[in-house]
Amino acid sequence: MKKQDLFLGLYILLPVIFLIVPIPPLLLDVLILFNISIALIILFNALFSKEALSMSSFPTLLLMTTLFRMSLNVGSTRNILMTGYAGNVVETFGQFVGGGSLVIGVVIFMILIIIQFIVINKGSERVSEVTARFTLDAMPGKQMAIDADLNTGAINDDQAKERRQKLQDESAFFGAMDGATKYVKGDATAGLVITAINFVGGLITGVLMQGLEVSEALTKYAILTIGDGLVSQIPSLLISLSTGLLVTKVSKEADLSNVLIGQLFSIPKVLYIVGGSMAFLGIATPLQTFLCLAYAIVFIAAGRAIEAAIEDVKVEEEVESEESSAEEIRRPENVVSLLQVDPIELEFGYGIIPLADVNQGGDLLDRVVMIRRQIALELGCVVPMIRLRDNIQLNPNQYLIKIKGVPVSEGEILFDHYMAMNPGYVEEEITGIPTFEPSFHLPAIWITESQRERAESLGYTVVDPPSIIATHLTEVIRNNLAELLTRQDVQNLINNVQEANTTLISELVPKLLSVGEIQKVLQNLLSEGISIRDLITIFEALADNATSTRDTDVLTEYVRQGLKRAISNKYFPPNEMTSVVTLDPKIEQEIMGSVKQTEQGAYINLAPEKMQEILNSVREEVDKMEELGKNPIIVTSPIVRMYFKKITAEQFEDLTVISYNEIESDVELQSIGMVTV
């Protein structure tokens, strides 16, 4: 058993024993002084701790000290009634505090009781109750704030876990403190009752059993009762004060002494006013002029000293700032920070700033958080932190989206206007400023707030400016997500899977594939809009097929076949016939015959004329499907799919190419055309 455990056990056990076994006066003196010492330790710890959770064990400590103090109360009462002597400490407190006067001793004791009951106990109890209520009410908001910081990348998972744990500890602590203050109140009440019993019982014992005169018994037992009450109430008062300090503590950056000094004596003009007031009181009133003027001089001098110190600090800060700027300019490596490129940037003109300013009611930051959540759920990839910044070089209502520092798309909005798009079946057209929707380049018009309800009633799709920017940003990120996926991101995904699938990861990485090769496979999937959220299935497929080939393009095809349920669900609605275009077997044979294998991978050596004919046929079929209002989907044999996708990728970015092995058996397909030459 550790020494700490032994001490704690004795501290709990001894009070129980003292309730039964008499305590010798000398031992009672030792224990009373020990109790006062413990109360002082608790008080100063509560005073100088930087936050309430620094004394998270306080509610338990409160119960233990209360029990210990009550047991000493019982022991001293037993000695007073049995022998008329409760030790040197009790007798000294009774005589010294009252100055030898019974009346003065009683008055001081009653004042202590009033302070304990009405001021400290009542205030601490109320503050504890309110703090516990507000802490519990604020928990959902704080949890949401932690989730928002986590989603924006401001904190990592470990920091989020630490914050959540601290939040739970705070709620548990203040909830326990709300109940623990009832111990303090009950302790004070019990002390008062015990004091009354001591006085009455001692008086009866002295007169009836010891044969003392009433006045003599009154003097003797009143002093003992006051002394016993004081040695009990003073530690209780210290503990009550500790409780009040702890539940009213708000600063988490510094201890209470620094906070109080900094807040009370940091404004020179306040000290000047106080000094002038004290001088006025000394001159214009009968108060002692010397003392008032002395205080006035002290406060005015302190104000002047603080003002001089503030000026010195300002000068030092200016000098340090200038030196830092000069040092930064002289430093040869100061350009290193300029080399860092943000993965995603959204720059906007000054006219769009209100949309990103929370103080002006803008919610663009919240929408950015939701974009990251949406893409994580949809494609299974963590989007890097999106940097928002204003750019005065842009037009006031213009915004620019950059990927790795390079502009990839831009748009322009009209503030306080709405974009209305005709889905094709509006009953009546409305007037507005013609424009194009930036995400999909669809024709649209800008309308005012007054036209919004009418446009919606006519069948228009009406979108506000923040939604336009958010949608555009989402599409740009989705189209460039493969490029944004880094090796470190892939390693983080592998680490997440490894926690529950150690065998799979140990077999795959690095024995069969490197992180870079897995990155290429995941990038291939993302480039065609295939979700990588089901990493276990992806890694299982890679582990099964990496023994036969390390060609990342071929491995991607194996993975796609493993994900056929997800692919079928994405492109082929259940219980519905889907129209597709097939590929002529002759073209498939020509494509496979033109594939050349090299150490760097496979490439297609197809004649330019033949490739152009294939693309022209694809164009005809795609146009035909778009006229029918259907998404263009071409179905090929598994071995040809990736090569055909490479041929068509440049001219047909949105064309979906799927192999037969990626389609579930229960999917109903209808061929409405064929790519042929």
C-alpha positions as CSV (number, residue, x, y, z in Angstrom):
1,M,0.0,0.0,0.0
2,K,1.3,3.5,-0.9
3,K,1.9,6.1,1.9
4,Q,-0.8,8.3,0.3
5,D,-3.4,5.5,0.4
6,L,-2.5,4.8,4.1
7,F,-2.8,8.5,5.0
8,L,-6.1,8.8,3.2
9,G,-7.5,5.7,4.8
10,L,-6.6,7.0,8.3
11,Y,-8.1,10.4,7.6
12,I,-11.4,8.7,6.8
13,L,-11.2,6.0,9.6
14,L,-10.1,8.2,12.5
15,P,-13.3,10.4,12.5
16,V,-15.4,7.3,12.8
17,I,-13.3,6.1,15.7
18,F,-13.4,9.5,17.4
19,L,-17.2,9.4,17.4
20,I,-17.0,6.4,19.7
21,V,-13.6,6.6,21.6
22,P,-12.8,9.6,23.9
23,I,-9.9,11.7,22.6
24,P,-7.2,12.8,25.2
25,P,-6.8,16.6,25.5
26,L,-3.3,16.5,24.1
27,L,-4.2,14.5,21.1
28,L,-7.3,16.8,20.6
29,D,-4.9,19.8,20.5
30,V,-2.8,18.1,17.9
31,L,-5.8,17.2,15.7
32,I,-7.4,20.6,16.0
33,L,-4.3,22.4,14.9
34,F,-3.9,19.8,12.1
35,N,-7.5,20.6,11.0
36,I,-6.8,24.3,10.9
37,S,-3.6,23.6,8.9
38,I,-5.6,21.5,6.3
39,A,-8.2,24.3,6.0
40,L,-5.4,26.9,5.3
41,I,-3.8,24.6,2.7
42,I,-7.2,24.3,0.9
43,L,-7.8,28.0,1.1
44,F,-4.5,29.1,-0.4
45,N,-4.7,26.4,-3.1
46,A,-8.2,27.6,-4.1
47,L,-6.8,31.2,-4.1
48,F,-3.8,30.6,-6.3
49,S,-5.1,27.9,-8.6
50,K,-5.4,29.1,-12.2
51,E,-8.8,27.4,-12.9
52,A,-11.5,25.6,-11.0
53,L,-10.5,22.2,-12.5
54,S,-7.1,22.5,-10.8
55,M,-8.9,21.4,-7.7
56,S,-11.3,18.9,-9.3
57,S,-11.2,16.8,-6.1
58,F,-12.6,19.6,-4.0
59,P,-16.2,18.2,-3.6
60,T,-14.7,14.9,-2.2
61,L,-12.3,16.9,0.0
62,L,-15.1,19.0,1.3
63,L,-17.0,15.9,2.5
64,M,-13.9,14.4,4.2
65,T,-12.9,17.6,6.0
66,T,-16.5,18.1,7.2
67,L,-16.6,14.6,8.7
68,F,-13.2,15.1,10.4
69,R,-14.2,18.4,11.9
70,M,-17.5,17.0,13.2
71,S,-15.7,14.1,14.9
72,L,-13.4,16.7,16.6
73,N,-16.5,18.6,17.7
74,V,-17.9,15.4,19.2
75,G,-14.6,14.7,21.0
76,S,-14.3,18.2,22.4
77,T,-17.9,18.1,23.6
78,R,-17.3,14.8,25.4
79,N,-14.3,16.2,27.2
80,I,-16.1,19.5,28.1
81,L,-19.0,17.6,29.6
82,M,-17.0,14.9,31.3
83,T,-14.0,16.7,32.7
84,G,-14.6,20.4,32.1
85,Y,-11.3,20.6,30.1
86,A,-10.9,20.1,26.3
87,G,-7.3,20.9,25.9
88,N,-5.1,23.9,25.6
89,V,-6.3,25.0,22.1
90,V,-10.0,25.2,23.0
91,E,-9.3,27.0,26.3
92,T,-6.9,29.5,24.7
93,F,-9.3,30.3,21.9
94,G,-12.1,30.9,24.4
95,Q,-10.0,33.2,26.6
96,F,-7.9,35.0,24.0
97,V,-10.6,35.9,21.5
98,G,-12.9,37.3,24.1
99,G,-10.0,39.2,25.8
100,G,-11.1,37.7,29.2
101,S,-14.6,39.1,28.8
102,L,-17.5,36.7,28.5
103,V,-19.7,39.2,26.7
104,I,-17.1,40.1,24.1
105,G,-16.3,36.5,23.4
106,V,-20.0,35.7,22.9
107,V,-20.5,38.7,20.6
108,I,-17.4,37.9,18.4
109,F,-18.5,34.3,18.2
110,M,-22.0,35.3,17.1
111,I,-20.5,37.7,14.4
112,L,-18.5,34.8,13.0
113,I,-21.6,32.7,12.9
114,I,-23.5,35.4,11.0
115,I,-20.7,35.9,8.5
116,Q,-20.5,32.1,8.0
117,F,-24.3,31.7,7.5
118,I,-25.5,34.8,5.7
119,V,-22.6,36.0,3.7
120,I,-20.2,33.2,2.7
121,N,-22.4,30.0,2.9
122,K,-25.4,31.6,1.2
123,G,-23.4,33.3,-1.5
124,S,-21.3,30.2,-2.3
125,E,-24.4,28.0,-2.5
126,R,-26.1,30.4,-4.9
127,V,-23.0,30.8,-7.1
128,S,-22.5,27.1,-7.2
129,E,-26.1,26.5,-8.2
130,V,-26.0,29.1,-11.0
131,T,-22.6,28.0,-12.3
132,A,-23.7,24.4,-12.5
133,R,-26.9,25.4,-14.4
134,F,-25.0,27.6,-16.9
135,T,-22.3,25.0,-17.4
136,L,-24.8,22.3,-18.3
137,D,-26.8,24.6,-20.5
138,A,-23.6,25.7,-22.4
139,M,-22.4,22.1,-23.1
140,P,-24.2,21.6,-26.4
141,G,-22.9,24.9,-27.8
142,K,-19.3,24.1,-26.7
143,Q,-19.6,20.7,-28.2
144,M,-20.7,22.2,-31.5
145,A,-17.8,24.7,-31.3
146,I,-15.3,21.8,-30.8
147,D,-16.8,19.9,-33.8
148,A,-16.6,23.1,-36.0
149,D,-12.9,23.6,-35.1
150,L,-12.3,20.0,-35.8
151,N,-14.0,20.2,-39.2
152,T,-12.2,23.3,-40.2
153,G,-8.8,21.8,-39.3
154,A,-8.1,24.3,-36.5
155,I,-7.6,21.3,-34.2
156,N,-6.8,17.7,-34.6
157,D,-8.6,14.6,-33.2
158,D,-6.4,14.4,-30.1
159,Q,-7.0,18.1,-29.3
160,A,-10.8,17.7,-29.8
161,K,-10.8,14.6,-27.6
162,E,-8.9,16.6,-24.9
163,R,-11.4,19.5,-25.1
164,R,-14.4,17.2,-24.9
165,Q,-12.9,15.5,-21.9
166,K,-12.3,18.8,-20.2
167,L,-15.8,19.9,-21.0
168,Q,-17.2,16.7,-19.3
169,D,-14.9,17.3,-16.3
170,E,-16.1,20.9,-15.9
171,S,-19.8,19.8,-16.0
172,A,-19.2,17.0,-13.5
173,F,-17.1,19.3,-11.2
174,F,-19.7,22.2,-11.1
175,G,-22.5,19.7,-10.7
176,A,-20.7,18.1,-7.8
177,M,-19.9,21.5,-6.3
178,D,-23.6,22.4,-6.4
179,G,-24.3,19.5,-4.1
180,A,-21.1,19.9,-2.0
181,T,-22.1,23.4,-0.9
182,K,-24.9,21.8,1.0
183,Y,-22.3,20.1,3.2
184,V,-20.9,23.5,4.1
185,K,-24.3,24.9,5.0
186,G,-25.1,21.8,7.1
187,D,-21.7,21.9,8.8
188,A,-22.3,25.4,10.0
189,T,-25.7,24.6,11.2
190,A,-24.5,21.5,13.1
191,G,-21.7,23.6,14.6
192,L,-24.2,26.1,16.0
193,V,-26.4,23.4,17.4
194,I,-23.4,21.6,19.0
195,T,-22.3,24.9,20.6
196,A,-25.7,25.4,22.1
197,I,-25.7,21.9,23.5
198,N,-22.2,22.4,24.9
199,F,-23.3,25.5,26.8
200,V,-26.5,24.1,28.2
201,G,-25.0,20.7,29.0
202,G,-21.9,22.2,30.5
203,L,-24.0,24.5,32.7
204,I,-26.2,21.6,33.9
205,T,-23.1,19.4,34.5
206,G,-21.2,22.1,36.5
207,V,-24.2,23.0,38.7
208,L,-25.7,19.6,39.4
209,M,-22.7,17.2,39.1
210,Q,-19.7,19.3,40.1
211,G,-21.4,21.5,42.7
212,L,-20.3,24.8,41.1
213,E,-22.1,28.1,41.6
214,V,-24.3,29.2,38.6
215,S,-22.1,32.2,37.9
216,E,-18.9,30.1,38.1
217,A,-20.3,27.3,35.9
218,L,-21.6,30.0,33.5
219,T,-18.1,31.6,33.1
220,K,-16.2,28.3,32.9
221,Y,-18.4,26.5,30.4
222,A,-19.2,29.6,28.3
223,I,-15.5,30.1,27.7
224,L,-15.0,26.5,26.9
225,T,-18.1,26.5,24.6
226,I,-16.9,29.6,22.8
227,G,-13.4,28.1,22.4
228,D,-14.8,24.9,21.0
229,G,-17.1,26.8,18.7
230,L,-14.2,28.9,17.4
231,V,-11.8,26.0,16.7
232,S,-14.7,24.4,14.8
233,Q,-16.1,27.4,13.0
234,I,-12.8,29.0,11.9
235,P,-11.7,26.0,9.8
236,S,-15.3,25.8,8.6
237,L,-15.2,29.5,7.6
238,L,-11.9,28.9,5.7
239,I,-13.4,25.9,3.8
240,S,-16.5,28.0,3.0
241,L,-14.3,30.8,1.7
242,S,-12.4,28.3,-0.4
243,T,-15.6,27.1,-1.9
244,G,-16.6,30.7,-2.8
245,L,-13.2,31.4,-4.3
246,L,-13.3,28.2,-6.4
247,V,-16.7,28.6,-7.9
248,T,-16.2,32.4,-8.7
249,K,-12.9,31.8,-10.4
250,V,-13.1,33.0,-14.0
251,S,-9.5,33.5,-15.2
252,K,-7.7,30.7,-16.7
253,E,-4.6,32.6,-17.8
254,A,-3.1,33.7,-14.5
255,D,-3.4,33.3,-10.7
256,L,-5.8,35.5,-8.7
257,S,-3.2,37.8,-7.3
258,N,-1.9,38.8,-10.8
259,V,-5.5,39.2,-12.1
260,L,-6.7,41.4,-9.2
261,I,-3.6,43.6,-9.2
262,G,-3.7,44.0,-12.9
263,Q,-7.4,44.8,-13.0
264,L,-7.5,47.2,-10.0
265,F,-4.3,49.1,-10.5
266,S,-3.8,49.3,-14.2
267,I,-5.6,52.6,-15.0
268,P,-3.7,55.6,-13.7
269,K,-6.6,58.1,-13.9
270,V,-8.6,55.9,-11.5
271,L,-5.9,56.2,-8.9
272,Y,-5.7,60.0,-9.5
273,I,-9.4,60.3,-8.9
274,V,-9.2,58.2,-5.7
275,G,-6.2,60.3,-4.5
276,G,-8.1,63.5,-5.1
277,S,-11.2,62.2,-3.3
278,M,-9.1,61.2,-0.2
279,A,-7.5,64.7,-0.2
280,F,-10.9,66.3,-0.4
281,L,-12.2,64.2,2.5
282,G,-9.2,65.1,4.6
283,I,-9.5,68.9,4.0
284,A,-13.3,69.4,3.9
285,T,-14.4,66.9,6.6
286,P,-13.5,66.3,10.2
287,L,-11.6,63.2,9.3
288,Q,-8.0,63.1,10.3
289,T,-6.3,65.3,7.7
290,F,-2.9,63.6,8.1
291,L,-4.2,60.1,7.3
292,C,-6.4,61.2,4.4
293,L,-3.6,63.2,2.8
294,A,-1.1,60.4,3.3
295,Y,-3.5,58.1,1.4
296,A,-4.0,60.7,-1.3
297,I,-0.2,61.0,-1.8
298,V,0.2,57.3,-2.0
299,F,-2.6,56.8,-4.6
300,I,-1.4,59.7,-6.8
301,A,2.2,58.6,-6.6
302,A,1.1,55.0,-7.5
303,G,-1.0,56.4,-10.5
304,R,2.0,58.4,-11.7
305,A,4.3,55.3,-11.4
306,I,1.9,53.1,-13.3
307,E,1.5,55.7,-16.0
308,A,5.2,55.9,-16.4
309,A,5.5,52.2,-16.6
310,I,2.8,52.0,-19.3
311,E,4.7,54.6,-21.3
312,D,7.9,52.6,-20.9
313,V,6.2,49.5,-22.0
314,K,4.8,51.2,-25.1
315,V,8.2,52.5,-26.1
316,E,9.7,49.1,-25.5
317,E,7.1,47.5,-27.7
318,E,7.6,50.0,-30.5
319,V,11.4,49.4,-30.3
320,E,10.9,45.7,-30.3
321,S,8.5,45.9,-33.2
322,E,10.9,47.9,-35.2
323,E,13.8,45.7,-34.4
324,S,11.7,42.6,-35.2
325,S,10.8,44.1,-38.6
326,A,14.4,45.0,-39.3
327,E,15.6,41.6,-38.2
328,E,13.0,39.9,-40.4
329,I,14.1,41.9,-43.4
330,R,17.8,41.1,-42.7
331,R,17.2,37.5,-42.1
332,P,18.2,35.4,-45.2
333,E,15.6,32.8,-44.6
334,N,12.6,35.1,-44.2
335,V,11.3,34.1,-47.7
336,V,10.7,30.5,-46.6
337,S,7.2,31.3,-45.4
338,L,6.4,32.7,-48.8
339,L,7.1,29.3,-50.4
340,Q,4.1,27.6,-48.6
341,V,1.1,27.3,-50.9
342,D,-2.4,26.8,-49.5
343,P,-4.2,23.8,-51.0
344,I,-7.5,25.6,-51.5
345,E,-8.0,29.4,-51.4
346,L,-11.2,31.4,-51.9
347,E,-10.3,35.1,-52.6
348,F,-13.1,37.7,-52.9
349,G,-13.5,41.4,-53.4
350,Y,-14.4,43.8,-50.7
351,G,-18.1,43.8,-51.7
352,I,-18.4,40.1,-50.6
353,I,-16.7,40.6,-47.2
354,P,-20.1,40.9,-45.4
355,L,-20.9,37.3,-46.5
356,A,-17.8,36.0,-44.7
357,D,-18.0,38.4,-41.6
358,V,-19.9,36.7,-38.8
359,N,-20.4,40.1,-37.1
360,Q,-22.4,41.3,-40.1
361,G,-24.5,38.1,-40.3
362,G,-22.5,36.3,-42.9
363,D,-22.5,32.5,-42.8
364,L,-19.9,31.7,-45.5
365,L,-17.5,30.3,-42.9
366,D,-20.2,27.9,-41.6
367,R,-20.9,26.8,-45.2
368,V,-17.2,26.1,-45.7
369,V,-17.4,23.8,-42.7
370,M,-20.4,22.0,-44.2
371,I,-18.6,21.6,-47.5
372,R,-15.8,19.7,-45.8
373,R,-18.3,17.5,-44.0
374,Q,-20.4,16.9,-47.2
375,I,-17.4,15.8,-49.2
376,A,-16.0,13.6,-46.4
377,L,-19.4,11.8,-46.3
378,E,-19.8,11.7,-50.0
379,L,-16.3,10.8,-51.2
380,G,-14.6,9.6,-48.0
381,C,-11.8,12.1,-48.3
382,V,-10.7,14.8,-45.8
383,V,-10.6,18.2,-47.6
384,P,-7.6,20.4,-46.7
385,M,-8.3,23.6,-44.8
386,I,-9.9,26.2,-47.1
387,R,-8.3,29.6,-46.8
388,L,-10.6,32.6,-47.1
389,R,-9.1,36.0,-47.7
390,D,-10.1,39.3,-49.3
391,N,-8.3,40.6,-52.3
392,I,-8.6,44.3,-53.2
393,Q,-7.2,43.6,-56.7
394,L,-10.5,41.8,-57.6
395,N,-13.7,43.5,-58.6
396,P,-15.9,44.3,-55.5
397,N,-18.3,41.4,-56.3
398,Q,-15.8,39.0,-57.8
399,Y,-14.4,35.9,-56.2
400,L,-11.6,33.6,-57.3
401,I,-10.9,29.9,-56.4
402,K,-7.3,28.7,-56.3
403,I,-6.0,25.2,-56.1
404,K,-2.4,25.1,-54.9
405,G,-2.0,28.8,-55.6
406,V,-3.2,28.6,-59.2
407,P,-6.6,30.1,-60.2
408,V,-8.9,27.4,-61.5
409,S,-12.3,29.1,-61.5
410,E,-13.9,32.4,-60.8
411,G,-17.3,34.0,-60.5
412,E,-19.2,37.2,-59.8
413,I,-22.2,37.9,-57.7
414,L,-24.5,40.8,-57.1
415,F,-24.8,41.6,-53.4
416,D,-28.5,41.8,-52.1
417,H,-29.7,40.0,-55.3
418,Y,-30.8,36.4,-55.9
419,M,-29.9,34.2,-58.8
420,A,-33.0,32.6,-60.5
421,M,-32.6,29.7,-62.9
422,N,-35.2,28.3,-65.3
423,P,-35.5,24.5,-64.8
424,G,-37.4,24.3,-68.1
425,Y,-41.0,24.4,-67.1
426,V,-41.6,27.9,-65.7
427,E,-45.1,29.3,-66.3
428,E,-44.0,32.8,-67.1
429,E,-40.6,34.5,-67.5
430,I,-39.6,37.4,-65.3
431,T,-37.2,40.2,-66.0
432,G,-33.8,40.4,-64.5
433,I,-30.0,40.9,-65.2
434,P,-28.9,38.0,-67.5
435,T,-25.9,36.0,-66.2
436,F,-24.6,32.4,-66.0
437,E,-24.5,30.1,-63.0
438,P,-20.8,29.7,-62.2
439,S,-20.7,26.0,-61.2
440,F,-22.4,24.5,-64.3
441,H,-22.5,27.5,-66.6
442,L,-26.3,27.4,-66.9
443,P,-28.2,30.5,-68.0
444,A,-29.7,32.5,-65.2
445,I,-30.9,36.0,-64.2
446,W,-30.3,38.2,-61.1
447,I,-33.4,39.3,-59.4
448,T,-34.1,41.5,-56.4
449,E,-35.5,40.5,-53.0
450,S,-39.0,41.8,-54.0
451,Q,-39.0,39.5,-57.0
452,R,-38.0,36.4,-55.1
453,E,-41.5,35.1,-54.0
454,R,-42.9,35.6,-57.4
455,A,-40.0,33.8,-59.1
456,E,-40.4,30.8,-56.8
457,S,-44.2,30.7,-57.4
458,L,-43.5,30.7,-61.2
459,G,-41.2,27.6,-60.8
460,Y,-37.8,29.3,-60.9
461,T,-35.0,27.9,-58.8
462,V,-33.9,30.8,-56.6
463,V,-30.5,30.8,-54.9
464,D,-28.9,33.4,-52.6
465,P,-25.2,34.6,-53.1
466,P,-23.6,32.5,-50.3
467,S,-25.2,29.3,-51.7
468,I,-23.9,30.2,-55.2
469,I,-20.3,30.6,-53.9
470,A,-20.6,27.5,-51.7
471,T,-21.9,25.3,-54.6
472,H,-19.2,26.6,-56.9
473,L,-16.5,25.9,-54.3
474,T,-17.9,22.4,-53.7
475,E,-17.8,21.5,-57.4
476,V,-14.3,22.9,-57.8
477,I,-13.1,20.8,-54.8
478,R,-14.9,17.7,-56.1
479,N,-13.3,18.0,-59.5
480,N,-9.8,18.6,-58.1
481,L,-10.0,16.3,-55.1
482,A,-7.6,13.7,-56.7
483,E,-4.9,16.3,-57.0
484,L,-5.4,17.5,-53.4
485,L,-5.0,14.0,-52.0
486,T,-1.4,13.9,-50.7
487,R,0.7,11.0,-49.4
488,Q,0.3,12.3,-45.9
489,D,-3.5,12.2,-46.3
490,V,-3.3,8.6,-47.5
491,Q,-1.0,7.7,-44.5
492,N,-3.6,9.2,-42.2
493,L,-6.4,7.1,-43.9
494,I,-4.2,4.0,-43.5
495,N,-3.7,4.7,-39.8
496,N,-7.4,5.1,-39.2
497,V,-8.1,1.7,-40.9
498,Q,-5.2,0.1,-39.1
499,E,-6.7,0.6,-35.6
500,A,-9.4,-2.1,-36.3
501,N,-7.7,-4.0,-39.2
502,T,-4.1,-4.5,-38.2
503,T,-3.7,-7.8,-40.2
504,L,-4.9,-6.2,-43.5
505,I,-2.6,-3.2,-43.3
506,S,0.4,-5.2,-42.2
507,E,-0.1,-7.4,-45.2
508,L,-0.6,-4.6,-47.6
509,V,1.8,-1.8,-46.5
510,P,4.7,-1.8,-47.2
511,K,5.1,-5.5,-48.2
512,L,2.9,-5.3,-51.4
513,L,2.4,-1.6,-52.1
514,S,3.9,1.6,-51.0
515,V,1.9,4.6,-49.8
516,G,2.6,6.4,-53.1
517,E,1.1,3.5,-55.1
518,I,-2.0,3.4,-52.9
519,Q,-2.2,7.2,-53.4
520,K,-2.3,6.7,-57.2
521,V,-5.1,4.2,-57.0
522,L,-7.2,6.4,-54.7
523,Q,-6.5,9.4,-57.0
524,N,-7.7,7.4,-60.0
525,L,-11.0,6.6,-58.1
526,L,-11.5,10.2,-57.0
527,S,-10.8,11.6,-60.5
528,E,-13.9,9.6,-61.7
529,G,-16.1,10.6,-58.7
530,I,-15.9,7.2,-57.0
531,S,-16.1,7.4,-53.2
532,I,-13.1,6.0,-51.3
533,R,-15.0,5.9,-48.0
534,D,-15.1,2.1,-48.0
535,L,-11.3,1.8,-47.5
536,I,-11.5,-1.7,-46.1
537,T,-13.0,-3.1,-49.4
538,I,-10.4,-1.0,-51.4
539,F,-7.5,-2.3,-49.4
540,E,-8.8,-5.9,-49.5
541,A,-8.9,-5.7,-53.3
542,L,-5.4,-4.3,-53.4
543,A,-4.1,-6.9,-51.1
544,D,-5.7,-9.7,-53.3
545,N,-4.3,-8.4,-56.6
546,A,-1.1,-6.7,-55.8
547,T,0.7,-10.0,-55.8
548,S,0.1,-10.3,-59.6
549,T,0.6,-6.7,-60.7
550,R,1.8,-3.4,-59.3
551,D,0.4,-1.4,-62.2
552,T,-1.8,1.2,-60.4
553,D,-4.2,1.6,-63.4
554,V,-4.9,-2.2,-63.5
555,L,-5.2,-2.3,-59.7
556,T,-7.7,0.6,-59.9
557,E,-9.9,-1.6,-62.2
558,Y,-9.8,-4.5,-59.7
559,V,-10.8,-2.1,-56.9
560,R,-13.7,-0.7,-59.0
561,Q,-14.9,-4.3,-59.5
562,G,-14.7,-4.7,-55.7
563,L,-16.8,-1.6,-55.3
564,K,-19.4,-2.6,-57.9
565,R,-22.3,-2.4,-55.4
566,A,-21.4,1.3,-54.6
567,I,-20.9,2.1,-58.3
568,S,-24.2,0.5,-59.4
569,N,-26.0,2.4,-56.6
570,K,-24.4,5.6,-57.8
571,Y,-25.3,5.4,-61.5
572,F,-28.2,2.9,-61.7
573,P,-31.3,3.7,-59.6
574,P,-32.9,0.5,-58.2
575,N,-36.1,-0.8,-59.8
576,E,-35.6,1.5,-62.8
577,M,-34.5,0.9,-66.4
578,T,-31.3,2.8,-67.2
579,S,-30.4,3.8,-70.7
580,V,-26.7,3.3,-71.7
581,V,-24.5,3.3,-74.8
582,T,-22.3,0.2,-75.6
583,L,-19.0,0.0,-77.3
584,D,-18.6,-1.8,-80.6
585,P,-16.5,-5.1,-80.0
586,K,-14.4,-4.2,-83.1
587,I,-13.4,-0.9,-81.5
588,E,-12.6,-2.8,-78.3
589,Q,-10.3,-5.1,-80.2
590,E,-8.6,-2.2,-82.0
591,I,-8.0,-0.4,-78.7
592,M,-6.6,-3.5,-77.0
593,G,-4.4,-4.2,-80.1
594,S,-2.9,-0.7,-79.9
595,V,-1.9,-0.9,-76.2
596,K,1.8,-0.9,-75.6
597,Q,3.4,-2.0,-72.3
598,T,6.5,-0.2,-71.0
599,E,8.3,-0.1,-67.7
600,Q,6.6,3.2,-67.0
601,G,3.1,1.8,-67.7
602,A,0.8,1.2,-70.7
603,Y,0.0,3.7,-73.4
604,I,-2.3,3.6,-76.5
605,N,-0.6,3.7,-79.9
606,L,-3.8,4.3,-81.9
607,A,-3.7,6.1,-85.3
608,P,-4.9,9.8,-84.9
609,E,-7.5,9.3,-87.7
610,K,-9.0,6.3,-86.0
611,M,-9.0,8.0,-82.6
612,Q,-10.8,11.0,-84.1
613,E,-13.4,8.7,-85.6
614,I,-14.1,7.1,-82.3
615,L,-14.4,10.5,-80.6
616,N,-16.8,11.7,-83.3
617,S,-19.0,8.6,-82.7
618,V,-18.9,9.2,-79.0
619,R,-20.0,12.8,-79.6
620,E,-23.0,11.7,-81.6
621,E,-24.1,9.2,-78.9
622,V,-23.5,11.7,-76.0
623,D,-25.6,14.4,-77.8
624,K,-28.3,11.9,-78.4
625,M,-28.5,11.0,-74.7
626,E,-28.4,14.6,-73.6
627,E,-31.3,15.4,-75.9
628,L,-33.3,12.7,-74.2
629,G,-32.4,14.3,-70.8
630,K,-30.3,11.3,-69.7
631,N,-26.8,11.2,-68.2
632,P,-24.3,9.8,-70.8
633,I,-23.1,6.4,-69.7
634,I,-21.0,4.1,-71.9
635,V,-20.6,0.4,-70.9
636,T,-17.5,-1.5,-72.0
637,S,-15.7,-4.8,-71.3
638,P,-13.5,-4.7,-68.2
639,I,-10.2,-4.9,-70.0
640,V,-11.0,-1.9,-72.3
641,R,-12.6,0.4,-69.8
642,M,-9.6,2.2,-68.5
643,Y,-8.0,2.7,-71.9
644,F,-11.3,4.0,-73.4
645,K,-11.7,6.4,-70.5
646,K,-8.2,7.8,-71.2
647,I,-9.1,8.3,-74.8
648,T,-12.3,10.3,-74.0
649,A,-11.2,12.0,-70.8
650,E,-10.0,15.2,-72.4
651,Q,-13.0,16.0,-74.6
652,F,-15.7,14.5,-72.4
653,E,-15.0,15.3,-68.7
654,D,-18.4,14.3,-67.5
655,L,-18.7,11.1,-69.5
656,T,-19.2,8.0,-67.3
657,V,-17.4,4.9,-68.5
658,I,-18.3,1.6,-66.7
659,S,-17.3,-2.0,-67.3
660,Y,-19.8,-4.9,-67.1
661,N,-18.0,-6.3,-64.1
662,E,-18.8,-3.1,-62.1
663,I,-22.6,-3.6,-62.5
664,E,-24.7,-5.6,-60.1
665,S,-26.6,-8.5,-61.6
666,D,-30.1,-7.1,-60.7
667,V,-29.5,-3.8,-62.6
668,E,-31.8,-3.3,-65.6
669,L,-30.0,-1.7,-68.6
670,Q,-31.3,-0.6,-72.0
671,S,-28.9,0.0,-74.8
672,I,-30.0,3.0,-76.9
673,G,-26.9,3.3,-79.0
674,M,-23.4,2.0,-79.9
675,V,-20.1,3.7,-80.4
676,T,-18.9,2.4,-83.7
677,V,-16.9,3.6,-86.8
